[in-house]
Amino acid sequence: MQYKILFTNAVAFIGTDFGSAAEHLADQVNQALAEGWRPQGGVAVGDTQNTKAPFLFQAMVKEA
């Protein structure tokens, strides 16, 4: 089984834009689905240690 994590930055010019980030992540997930990947769990929100920039993450799995 293969495993990867898709991610996108949720930082906007001023503040945070989770709506646009979610749309970008959805585009990535849809492309991965077309390639045979499946989502594993739900979307997670996290931030970088140094800058505290928020990101959205989606784990994906694919049979080898």
C-alpha positions, 0 to 999 in steps of 0.5 A: 500500500502507498501512502501520501499526504496532500496539503495546501497553505491557508494563509491569505494576503491578510489573515487566513482563507480556509475557503480557498484553501479547501477548494485547492485541496479539493482539486488535489483530492479529485485529481488523486481520486482519478489516479486511484488514490482514496482518502484516509480519514478526514481533513486535518488543520495544522500549522508550521512550528516557526511561523504558525502558518495554517495548512489543510492536510488530507491523507491518501492511500493507494493499493500497490 
